[in-house]
């Protein structure tokens, strides 16, 4: 780092500005960075601190991306391949600089170039804010998929919304989690390019007119504009770069009422502008009120825009594939029907045939509360024409079942799109609308897809046996090993004698034959220690807690939710603390020292999740300051978990907890990231854990807990009063109730684990049932970690078994088996 901004400014003055947008030579790159600092200025000309240097560097990298981008889309225009439009409410992109220069193969050149200004590339990377366009696994999966689409040269687009304030930035105070707005767009994003020529009108409210010829037209209401911002997504070692198109909402100048403004009615004058700003302000705004529900529905409607395709409409499905990433983009279905019928003049049957052949749906959850249901009243008010179309789809589906499958008549009410069982609150079941309308429905892990077929969508399966598929999720090995864990990735390349594993992850199996090699063990341990030290520094910087890199680093990072069972983790840590307190000094010395780290955001309105965050912090405050035990146990809550934090935590982790109630996690993808980085998993047979355990070997995975097919029976047993809690479980709860971790009232949280039935009681997520097997599995972890040779071998075999979990494999399967698209590489 330079000694001061003045020193950096002086260095910048010595580098002559010269536009060299496509150069890969360090000197020319430095000239291009200097050119952007001078001629694409965002700061005063005398400033060239780390922030200014980052923006100029990013704009220089963007020059490379724009060139590839333009060539890619010119190529697609000429060859006119079938294209996929991937619709997702979330994209968790993370920082882009490291990924961009890495995928373009110019990391070394840029590192050398920025040194001419007195900077290390890593320091500039740290200036970038994570793009706040998502929350958890759903958004990160979408981003991994885009990376793979580009790398596989597929003609594809990502579509989403440009949230100004994201979900929220998490701050931890004495009161627990506090939420403040994300500031990633406070200045600007150097990666996005606004497309002022790509603007579509978006109508809300209004009414439906019936024209003399019987056709229908949606008119009136309020009309906003959707403006496109494009973010380039470069492929790895390929000339292709594709787009993530993000929509923002705008009102036009003519919607500003100058008369009202001059009359002092300032808010009324800019009412439509204010409403437009609200739409893309926040991801998942609270929807307890009707205003909140309308705002969420506006977001979901706005997201569904795809570009028009020329030619005969009957050929549309041969040119366009639309993938709905969960139910949030479901309104693409009635909107495509509306465009085909009301705008293009097609009849129902032809429009329905085109829609069905175009749209596919990915289900990401079996949780009842996450299977979206929208009020018919709200839908009819905001989108009257779409509600008519949904009613017609429902009516025709019902008629089809009754006329062709008489025996299913009794099941029709649960299968219908419209649920009128509560006349006061009739709803639209969005998942049912997706299943009825899409040509293909897929789950995201073997177990999850089987649950969809055997339970959630079993009745539909009997009608459409070929509609359902599995596409086990994957992660990009570029971001999640090659770039975030350079020490380990160099070792993998050295021992495999190739870096081809970065785009052919199955090559990792070649590590298995070296699993007992002492030289590899020494190198592997050294790389892991380097990552642990980097992680320890991050923890100190953000929490002020010092952790020992020689202790076992045990990490659980994911959205805070009762089914993900961070509560089980912290109860286990409380029990461990109680046991340590009861030991003599000599007994403690035989204990495996452990640092338990938990991170993740709790939704602002999810009270029990926020109580869990508070509990982790309260336990940490006591344990970490207890001189009797803090050599052997530390408990740390990692604040504001995001992609960049994950890129530090995952390489430094040795044990990772994926401990959801079996059958409730669709897949999980952080489990794949940990395993790829040589981390051993403790987990249940849930989601992709099942397949990870098969691939890495069951002896390299710590298994515990009930199986998915036992859960319903265990809940029934609980209701019937047959559950007998383990004394260790009772001890952990009692220690919290005793006030050992402060005066906060944890009774409502702990009460969810008590009783046999009732709302918010009866331990729905089986924390008590799984607690004893969890504690026993953790004891096995402690023993295994004492045998360093055994542990490192387990770590190597986790990486070696991760080949299946590349998003390149997942996306190749989507392309071939669902979308029907093929690679279209720029030559």
Protein Blocks (a to p, Z undefined) as FASTA:
>chain_A
ZZbfklmmmmmmmpccdddfkbcbfklmmmmmmmmmmmmccbdfkbccfklmmmmmmmmm
mmmmmmmmmmmmmmmmmnopacdddddfbdcebjaklmmmmmnopmmmmmmmmmmnopaf
klmmmmpccddfbfblmlmmmmmmmmmmmmnopacdddddddfklmbdcdddfklpaddd
dfklmmbcfkbccdfklccdddeehiddddfkopacdeehjdddddddddddddehiabd
cddddddddddfklpcfklmmnopamlmmmmmmmmmmmmmpghiafkbmklmmmmmmmmm
mmmpccddedjfklmmmmbccddehjklmmmmmmmmmmmmmmnopafklmmmmmmmmpcc
ddfbfbfklmccddfklmmmmmmmlmmmmmmmmmmmmmmmmmmmmmlmmmmmmmpmbdck
bmmlccddfklmmmmmpmbdcdfbfklmmmmmmmmmmmmmmmmmmlpccddddddfklmm
mmmmmmlmmmmmmmnopaklmmomklmmmmmmmmmgmklmmmmmmmmmmmmmmmmmmmmm
mnopacdfkbccddddddddfklommmmmmmmmmmmmmmmmpcfklmmmpccdddddedd
ddfklmklmmmmmmmmmmmmmmmmmmklmmmoccdddehiafklmmmmmmmpcbdcdfbc
ehkamnopmlmmmmmnopacddddehjllmmmmmnopklcccedjdfklmmmmmmmmmno
paccdfklmmmmmmmmnopnojbdfklmmmmmgcjbdehihilnommmmmmmmmmmmmmm
mmmmmmmmlmmmmmmmmmmmmmmmpfklmmmmmmmmmnopacdddZZ
